[in-house]
Amino acid sequence: MCCSAAFHGGARAVSASQPVVTPQTPAIVIEHARKGYGSAAVGRKDAVSDVSITVSRGAIHGLLGPNGAGKTTTLKMLLGLVRPTSGRFEILGRPASAAGTRSKLGFLPEQPYFPTQLQAAEALRLYGQLAGLTKSMIAEQTPLLLEKVGLEGKETQSLSRFSRGMLQRLGLAQALLGSPEVVVLDEPASGLDPVGQRDIRNLMLELRTQGTSILLSSHQLSEIEAVCDEVTILNRGMVAAVGHIDDLLNVEGQASIRARGGNELPAGVRPYVTQTAVSGGVWVLSVAKSDVRGVVDAFDDAGWTLDSVTPKRDSLEDYFTRLLETPEAGGVIQ
């Protein structure tokens, strides 16, 4: 059975003693999560030593890290699939373990499993019922969700005939049953071809515009860079870096300039340039921010066209690789 149905099912009643949830309440809060295995006799080992993550409302928050960094264990502690050794876990301001809290959350595991004797619509009916949805809600949402994930017309097809990519799409559809306010996605593009990966990215962006908060764990750095507002990078069971993706990737003190106008750079520009690339007649230069005014004036004097001046930005791949190669990568960079 795919394991997400239990996370957005159950009672929806709110007691007077529960905290007031406002638009500023974070979608997810994980504080000082720790998971240790073993015993004092044989030795203990921490899969997660100290992880804190805050997912803002209406944001897509990326969770990155090398294999064994603790990403999946952290997600499983949040979802109640693994008992934490310590830590605080909240969903929309309420304890993640409280009755009814997970009714507002949808989950796609890394490799969703479905009973293969079912048809696609039957599978969604099963998980919708487990989630406490009414028959009419399930009937209304099933064709809409299948179309949304690219499985239009597959309602009566047996899951035994589904490819891995199709099962991944179905897993995403069941995670969206009941229109959850918070969605946790563990490697959603796994098994998908480039077109499928693009479709998933577009769907995540669409969900964000609708106010859905997403915690996205992925090895696809291009996917994280394309859709995420915030990023947490784990390494060796700890947070190595956290922040808005622009703040992490912008190179301090450097600017990027795009200009057009000739086959060689003007002589007045060359002394300022630290890096350069050219393609299709467009030059992209890296210069110190303090030198931008001089470079702009030199291009203007030479009659060039200036396309843009922006902060220089690392690729997420370069930033990620450099971060994990540093000896202090277990500390926090913000």
C-alpha positions as CSV (number, residue, x, y, z in Angstrom):
1,M,0.0,0.0,0.0
2,C,1.3,3.4,-0.8
3,C,2.1,5.0,2.5
4,S,0.7,8.6,2.1
5,A,-3.0,8.0,2.4
6,A,-2.8,8.0,6.2
7,F,-1.3,11.5,6.2
8,H,-4.2,13.4,4.9
9,G,-7.0,11.4,6.4
10,G,-8.8,11.4,9.7
11,A,-10.8,13.8,11.8
12,R,-10.8,17.4,10.9
13,A,-12.5,18.9,14.0
14,V,-10.5,21.6,15.8
15,S,-10.7,21.9,19.5
16,A,-10.7,25.2,21.3
17,S,-7.4,24.3,23.0
18,Q,-5.5,24.1,19.7
19,P,-3.2,27.0,18.8
20,V,-4.5,29.7,16.4
21,V,-3.1,29.3,12.9
22,T,-2.5,32.5,11.0
23,P,-1.2,33.1,7.5
24,Q,2.3,33.7,9.1
25,T,2.3,30.3,10.8
26,P,5.0,28.2,9.1
27,A,3.8,25.3,7.1
28,I,6.3,22.9,8.7
29,V,8.6,23.3,11.6
30,I,11.3,20.8,12.5
31,E,13.5,21.7,15.4
32,H,16.6,19.8,16.6
33,A,15.5,16.6,15.1
34,R,17.7,13.6,16.1
35,K,17.4,9.9,15.3
36,G,19.9,7.5,16.8
37,Y,20.2,3.7,16.4
38,G,21.8,1.0,18.5
39,S,22.4,0.9,22.2
40,A,25.0,1.9,24.7
41,A,26.2,-1.8,24.8
42,V,26.9,-2.1,21.1
43,G,27.4,1.6,20.3
44,R,25.0,4.2,19.1
45,K,25.0,5.8,15.6
46,D,23.0,8.9,14.7
47,A,21.3,8.9,11.2
48,V,20.2,12.4,12.0
49,S,22.2,14.4,14.6
50,D,20.7,17.9,14.6
51,V,18.3,19.1,11.9
52,S,16.1,22.2,12.0
53,I,13.9,23.2,9.0
54,T,11.2,25.8,8.7
55,V,9.0,25.8,5.6
56,S,7.2,29.1,5.0
57,R,3.6,29.2,4.0
58,G,3.1,29.1,0.2
59,A,6.8,28.4,-0.5
60,I,8.6,25.5,-2.1
61,H,11.5,24.5,0.2
62,G,14.2,22.3,-1.2
63,L,15.9,19.6,0.9
64,L,19.3,18.6,-0.4
65,G,22.2,16.4,0.6
66,P,24.4,13.5,-0.4
67,N,23.3,9.9,0.1
68,G,23.2,9.1,3.8
69,A,22.9,12.8,4.8
70,G,19.6,12.1,6.7
71,K,17.0,13.6,4.3
72,T,14.6,10.6,4.1
73,T,14.9,9.8,7.8
74,T,14.1,13.5,8.6
75,L,11.0,13.3,6.5
76,K,9.9,10.0,8.0
77,M,10.2,11.5,11.5
78,L,8.0,14.4,10.5
79,L,5.4,12.0,9.0
80,G,5.4,9.6,12.0
81,L,6.9,6.7,10.0
82,V,10.1,6.7,12.2
83,R,10.1,7.5,15.9
84,P,12.5,10.4,16.6
85,T,15.0,10.2,19.4
86,S,14.3,13.8,20.1
87,G,13.1,17.0,18.4
88,R,10.0,19.1,17.7
89,F,7.8,18.6,14.6
90,E,4.9,20.8,13.7
91,I,2.5,21.0,10.7
92,L,0.6,24.3,10.4
93,G,1.4,25.2,14.0
94,R,0.2,22.0,15.5
95,P,2.2,19.0,16.7
96,A,2.7,16.6,13.8
97,S,1.7,13.6,15.9
98,A,-1.6,15.2,17.1
99,A,-4.9,13.6,15.8
100,G,-6.1,15.2,12.6
101,T,-2.9,17.3,12.0
102,R,-1.9,15.2,9.0
103,S,-5.3,15.6,7.4
104,K,-3.9,18.7,5.8
105,L,-0.8,17.0,4.5
106,G,-0.1,15.0,1.4
107,F,2.9,12.7,0.9
108,L,4.7,11.2,-2.1
109,P,7.4,8.6,-1.1
110,E,10.4,8.1,-3.2
111,Q,9.2,4.9,-4.7
112,P,5.4,4.6,-4.3
113,Y,3.9,1.2,-4.3
114,F,0.3,0.3,-5.3
115,P,-1.6,-3.0,-5.5
116,T,-1.0,-3.8,-9.2
117,Q,-4.4,-5.6,-9.5
118,L,-6.2,-2.2,-9.2
119,Q,-7.0,0.2,-11.9
120,A,-5.8,3.8,-11.6
121,A,-9.2,5.1,-10.6
122,E,-9.7,2.3,-8.1
123,A,-6.4,3.1,-6.5
124,L,-7.3,6.7,-6.0
125,R,-10.7,5.6,-4.6
126,L,-9.0,3.4,-2.1
127,Y,-6.6,6.1,-0.9
128,G,-9.3,8.7,-0.9
129,Q,-11.5,6.5,1.4
130,L,-8.5,5.9,3.7
131,A,-8.1,9.6,3.8
132,G,-11.7,10.1,4.9
133,L,-12.9,11.7,1.7
134,T,-16.5,11.2,0.7
135,K,-17.4,9.2,-2.4
136,S,-18.5,12.3,-4.2
137,M,-15.3,14.1,-3.5
138,I,-13.3,11.2,-4.8
139,A,-15.4,10.9,-7.9
140,E,-15.0,14.6,-8.6
141,Q,-11.3,14.8,-8.0
142,T,-10.1,11.6,-9.6
143,P,-10.4,12.6,-13.3
144,L,-9.1,16.1,-12.5
145,L,-6.0,14.8,-10.7
146,L,-5.2,12.2,-13.3
147,E,-5.3,14.9,-16.0
148,K,-3.2,17.2,-13.8
149,V,-0.4,14.6,-13.6
150,G,-0.5,13.5,-17.2
151,L,-2.6,10.3,-16.8
152,E,-5.8,11.5,-18.6
153,G,-7.7,8.6,-20.1
154,K,-5.9,6.0,-17.9
155,E,-8.7,5.6,-15.3
156,T,-9.5,2.0,-16.2
157,Q,-6.0,0.9,-17.0
158,S,-4.5,-1.8,-14.7
159,L,-1.6,-0.6,-12.7
160,S,0.2,-3.8,-13.7
161,R,0.6,-2.2,-17.1
162,F,1.9,1.1,-15.7
163,S,5.6,2.0,-16.2
164,R,7.6,3.3,-13.3
165,G,7.1,6.9,-14.5
166,M,3.3,6.4,-14.7
167,L,3.3,5.0,-11.1
168,Q,5.3,8.0,-10.0
169,R,2.6,10.3,-11.6
170,L,-0.1,8.3,-9.9
171,G,1.7,8.7,-6.6
172,L,1.6,12.4,-7.0
173,A,-2.1,12.3,-7.8
174,Q,-2.9,10.5,-4.6
175,A,-0.7,12.9,-2.6
176,L,-3.0,15.7,-3.9
177,L,-6.2,14.0,-3.0
178,G,-8.3,16.2,-0.7
179,S,-6.4,19.4,-1.7
180,P,-3.9,19.3,1.1
181,E,-2.4,22.6,2.3
182,V,1.1,21.1,2.7
183,V,2.7,18.5,0.5
184,V,5.9,16.6,1.1
185,L,7.6,15.2,-2.0
186,D,10.5,12.7,-1.8
187,E,12.2,12.5,-5.2
188,P,9.1,13.3,-7.3
189,A,10.9,13.2,-10.6
190,S,12.3,9.7,-10.0
191,G,11.7,7.5,-13.0
192,L,10.4,10.3,-15.2
193,D,11.8,11.3,-18.6
194,P,12.8,14.9,-19.3
195,V,9.2,15.8,-20.4
196,G,7.8,14.2,-17.2
197,Q,10.3,16.1,-15.0
198,R,9.3,19.4,-16.7
199,D,5.6,18.5,-16.0
200,I,6.3,17.9,-12.3
201,R,8.2,21.2,-12.1
202,N,5.3,23.1,-13.7
203,L,2.8,21.4,-11.4
204,M,4.8,22.4,-8.3
205,L,4.9,26.0,-9.5
206,E,1.1,25.8,-10.1
207,L,0.5,24.5,-6.6
208,R,2.6,27.3,-5.1
209,T,0.5,29.9,-6.9
210,Q,-2.5,28.3,-5.3
211,G,-1.0,28.7,-1.8
212,T,0.2,25.1,-1.3
213,S,3.4,24.7,0.7
214,I,5.8,22.1,-0.5
215,L,8.8,20.4,1.1
216,L,10.8,18.9,-1.8
217,S,13.6,16.4,-1.2
218,S,15.5,15.8,-4.5
219,H,18.8,14.8,-5.9
220,Q,17.9,16.8,-9.1
221,L,19.8,20.0,-8.4
222,S,18.4,21.7,-11.6
223,E,14.9,20.9,-10.3
224,I,15.6,22.5,-6.9
225,E,17.2,25.6,-8.5
226,A,14.3,26.0,-10.9
227,V,11.4,25.9,-8.5
228,C,12.6,26.4,-4.9
229,D,12.3,29.6,-2.9
230,E,14.2,28.3,0.1
231,V,16.9,25.5,0.5
232,T,18.2,23.4,3.4
233,I,21.3,21.4,2.7
234,L,22.1,18.4,5.0
235,N,25.5,16.7,5.4
236,R,26.4,13.9,7.9
237,G,23.0,14.3,9.7
238,M,23.3,18.0,10.2
239,V,22.4,21.3,8.5
240,A,25.3,22.5,6.4
241,A,23.5,25.5,4.8
242,V,20.1,27.1,4.9
243,G,18.5,30.2,3.3
244,H,16.7,31.7,0.4
245,I,18.2,30.3,-2.8
246,D,19.2,33.7,-4.2
247,D,21.0,34.6,-1.0
248,L,23.0,31.3,-1.1
249,L,23.9,31.4,-4.8
250,N,24.7,35.1,-5.2
251,V,28.5,35.6,-5.2
252,E,29.4,38.2,-2.7
253,G,31.1,41.3,-4.2
254,Q,30.7,40.1,-7.9
255,A,28.4,41.3,-10.7
256,S,27.5,39.7,-14.0
257,I,27.3,41.9,-17.1
258,R,25.7,41.0,-20.4
259,A,26.7,43.2,-23.4
260,R,26.8,43.1,-27.2
261,G,28.8,45.1,-29.8
262,G,31.8,43.4,-31.2
263,N,34.1,40.4,-31.6
264,E,36.6,41.7,-29.0
265,L,36.1,43.5,-25.7
266,P,36.8,47.2,-25.6
267,A,40.3,48.0,-24.2
268,G,38.7,50.0,-21.4
269,V,36.8,46.9,-20.2
270,R,39.5,44.3,-20.2
271,P,41.3,45.3,-17.0
272,Y,38.2,44.9,-14.9
273,V,37.1,41.4,-16.1
274,T,37.6,38.4,-13.9
275,Q,35.7,35.9,-16.0
276,T,34.3,36.0,-19.5
277,A,32.2,33.9,-21.9
278,V,30.7,34.7,-25.3
279,S,27.9,33.0,-27.3
280,G,26.0,34.3,-30.3
281,G,27.6,37.7,-30.1
282,V,26.6,38.1,-26.4
283,W,29.4,38.6,-23.9
284,V,28.9,37.6,-20.3
285,L,31.4,39.1,-17.9
286,S,32.2,38.8,-14.2
287,V,33.5,41.9,-12.5
288,A,33.8,43.3,-9.0
289,K,30.8,45.3,-8.0
290,S,33.0,48.2,-7.2
291,D,34.1,48.2,-10.9
292,V,30.6,48.1,-12.5
293,R,30.4,51.9,-13.1
294,G,33.8,51.9,-14.9
295,V,32.8,48.9,-17.1
296,V,29.5,50.4,-18.0
297,D,31.1,53.7,-18.9
298,A,33.7,51.9,-21.0
299,F,31.0,49.9,-22.9
300,D,29.1,53.2,-23.5
301,D,32.2,55.0,-24.8
302,A,32.8,52.0,-27.2
303,G,29.2,52.1,-28.5
304,W,28.2,48.7,-27.1
305,T,24.7,47.7,-26.1
306,L,24.3,46.8,-22.4
307,D,21.7,44.0,-21.9
308,S,21.9,43.6,-18.1
309,V,23.8,44.1,-14.9
310,T,22.9,41.6,-12.2
311,P,24.6,40.0,-9.1
312,K,26.8,37.1,-10.1
313,R,25.2,33.9,-9.3
314,D,26.6,30.4,-8.8
315,S,24.9,27.4,-10.1
316,L,23.4,25.3,-7.4
317,E,25.6,22.4,-8.5
318,D,28.8,24.4,-8.0
319,Y,27.6,25.7,-4.7
320,F,26.6,22.3,-3.4
321,T,29.8,20.6,-4.5
322,R,32.0,23.3,-3.0
323,L,30.1,23.3,0.2
324,L,30.4,19.6,0.8
325,E,34.1,19.7,0.0
326,T,34.8,22.1,2.8
327,P,36.0,20.6,6.1
328,E,33.4,22.6,8.1
329,A,30.5,21.4,6.0
330,G,28.8,20.1,9.1
331,G,28.3,23.6,10.4
332,V,25.5,26.0,9.3
333,I,26.0,28.6,6.6
334,Q,23.1,31.1,6.4
